Structure formats: structure tokens, C-alpha cells
Amino acid sequence: LGKRVSQTVEEVDNIIEQGKFTEALVINDPSTIGVAFQLMEHLEGETMVKSGIWNYLMSDEIGMIRVCGMGGIGKTTIMKHIYNQLSKEIKPLFDVIIWVTVSKELNITKLQQDMANAMNIGALPEVEPKRVSVLMEELRRIKYVLILDDVWEKFSLAEVGIPKPTSSNGSKLVLTSRSIDVYGSMNCKIVKVHPLSNEESMNLFLVHTEHGVLKVPSLEQILGDIVRKCTGLPLAIAVITGSMKGIYDVAEWRNALRDLRD
């Protein structure tokens, strides 16, 4: 078990450094508009951030929102909750809600086709200007929320085929990024996601491991040390507790802490 936890910790480190998520750690994007994410992630400490983003989406003054923070801090989870909330509105606030994951290796053609697939447009023309024209025309005729998740570098919205949202059309563009510099020069509303406090981290930890571990008095100090080692990152907490859920043996938890320290 100690080796398994050690391997998990190493995987989390790689996730944070490289932004490469394995299948077991990320939920696939909805294949069509209106398909909700099957969320297992619990929001702890990010509810105020979620409320702030929601208020900006409802505002007539703000067209672009940039959600930024380090890897594993919960940006994607927050936006998944918002996506689901928008999708469940009885009276639709927008014509369509589009989710596209951009990721580190930016491929404009793939991004364009992913957007087309999300809007049920189908195959785009092979010629670049025509692809841009088709997307521009479709997005200009509807009121949309376009969520571009995990943006690593700047690119031209116009070259992709994304019209800049304005107060007149009511559409919204949300970008999540690790870097505060991405689209820093654009007129965006910036929302920073910060690490969880120690209390919030412990609450999230107990959500995943269940409160039964607190019934073992000698585990209290060990659990506290493990939570502090996660440095307020929800993804780190979720992955590590996933390996230890249902375990109440003090020796095994002590081994897990030792591996974390190493």
C-alpha cells in the first residue's frame, strides 16, 4: 500500500508540473450540448468563487471571464459545476452552453472542430477562412456561453472563429488557465482560485475518506500532517484519499505519511 501511495503522489506531481491528466483523473467532456458532467467532485472552499463567476455570467457588463490558478487547485471542477447549473435551468438563460478542453498542445484546427462538434455543426470546411466563417456566423446568431478549459497560451479569438462577446449580444466567454498572463491584455474579468485553507482541506479530506477515521484517536496527528502536505490542492487530496478510503490501520496511514514526506 505504501508503494501504491508513493506512486500516486508521484503521479500528482507529474500532473501539476506537466498538466497531463490520466483517464482515471479526469471526466470526459460532454459529447453534445446539454449533457451534464457526472460530477463526483465536492466543492469545499470554492463555493464563493463559483458564486462570483455565476454573478459575472449573469451580468450585462462582463463578456469575458478568466479563471486562473495553479494546477490541481479546482478551476475545472468549479466550471463543471457551473456548466451543470446552467444546463439545468428551467428557463434557459442562453441558447447553448459549449465546453471545449484546449490543453497544453494547442491545435487550432482541432479546437475549431471540437467547437463545431459541441454545436452539432458537423465537419467544418478544410479551407481555414471558411472554417472561421462558419464558426463566426453560428456564434453570432446565438446567445452562448463558451467555456475554454485549460488554456496554456495566447491565441487570436478571431483566427479561431470566436466573436468577442459584448454587452449587446449577451454571450459569454470563460477561459481557465494556470497563467495569469494568458489574455492579460484583453478586457477580461479575472477570477483567481486560491489554495484551500487547512480547515477546508481537512473537510474535503473527510468527505473522501469518511468521518469514521476520526474515531481512531491515534490517527488525528497523522491525518493532520497528511492534509498539510497536500498544500491546499483539492486534486492532491482527492487522489491520495482515493488510495486510502476505508483504511483505519494506523500503521498503514503512518506509512502513507512517510511516503509523502519522502
Buried (B, 14 or more C-beta within 10 A) or exposed (E): BBEEBBEBBEBBEEBBEEBEBEEEBEBEBBEEBEBEBEEEBBBBBBEEBBEBBBEBBEEEEBBBBBBBBBBBBBBBBBBBBBBBBBBEEEEEEBBBBBBBBBBEEEEBEEBBBBBBBBBEBEEBEEEBEEBBBBBBEBBEEEBBBBBBBBBBEBBEBEEBBBBEBEEEBBBBBBBBBBBEEBBEEEEBBEBEBEBBEBEBBBBBBBBBBEEEBEEBEEBEEBBBBBBEBBBBBBBBBBBBBEBBEEBBEEEEBBBBBEBBEE
